């Protein structure tokens, strides 16, 4: 839950440079396949975790509603592919951000996710307070930096 509107939450969560501020295990993010510099379906995030990269292929891009990607994790037994959706649910006081994961497609991926999944889930849950704090702080700063509104005329 956050007090910011879905548009602000979307912008913050989909900007590659923001990931490192609330996901401390991400060391950098590169965008690949962004046509004309625009991210969306067909582009991919290459999230660096030290020397290792996690590739997030964007499959569905619905600004302010949700983004779905295929996250590809390298493991000692080969790559594991997981469907991942971030959904932005408007509420009366802001937004509920949902992180959703699809089930692994193969028995090998299921076995790998039984090991990886709990640690990743715990890391995300641990990062959410920082995410919400940064979202709300940035939104408050933007709101106060807008300057005076338009002059009323007569």
SULBEL-V335928 format. One record per residue. N is the residue number from 0. PHI is phi as a letter, one per 30 degrees, with the letter a starting at -180 (none if undefined). Layout:
N & PHI
N & PHI
This chain:
0 & none
1 & b
2 & d
3 & c
4 & d
5 & e
6 & d
7 & d
8 & d
9 & e
10 & e
11 & d
12 & d
13 & c
14 & d
15 & e
16 & d
17 & d
18 & e
19 & d
20 & d
21 & b
22 & c
23 & d
24 & d
25 & c
26 & c
27 & a
28 & b
29 & c
30 & c
31 & c
32 & i
33 & d
34 & d
35 & i
36 & i
37 & c
38 & d
39 & l
40 & e
41 & j
42 & c
43 & b
44 & c
45 & c
46 & d
47 & d
48 & b
49 & i
50 & d
51 & c
52 & c
53 & c
54 & c
55 & c
56 & d
57 & d
58 & c
59 & b
60 & b
61 & c
62 & e
63 & i
64 & c
65 & a
66 & b
67 & b
68 & b
69 & c
70 & c
71 & c
72 & c
73 & d
74 & b
75 & e
76 & c
77 & j
78 & d
79 & b
80 & c
81 & b
82 & d
83 & b
84 & b
85 & c
86 & c
87 & c
88 & c
89 & d
90 & b
91 & d
92 & c
93 & l
94 & b
95 & c
96 & c
97 & c
98 & c
99 & b
100 & b
101 & d
102 & d
103 & e
104 & d
105 & b
106 & e
107 & d
108 & d
109 & d
110 & d
111 & d
112 & d
113 & d
114 & d
115 & d
116 & e
117 & d
118 & d
119 & d
120 & d
121 & d
122 & d
123 & d
124 & e
125 & d
126 & d
127 & e
128 & e
129 & d
130 & e
131 & d
132 & d
133 & d
134 & e
135 & d
136 & d
137 & d
138 & d
139 & d
140 & d
141 & d
142 & d
143 & d
144 & d
145 & d
146 & i
147 & d
148 & d
149 & d
150 & d
151 & d
152 & c
153 & b
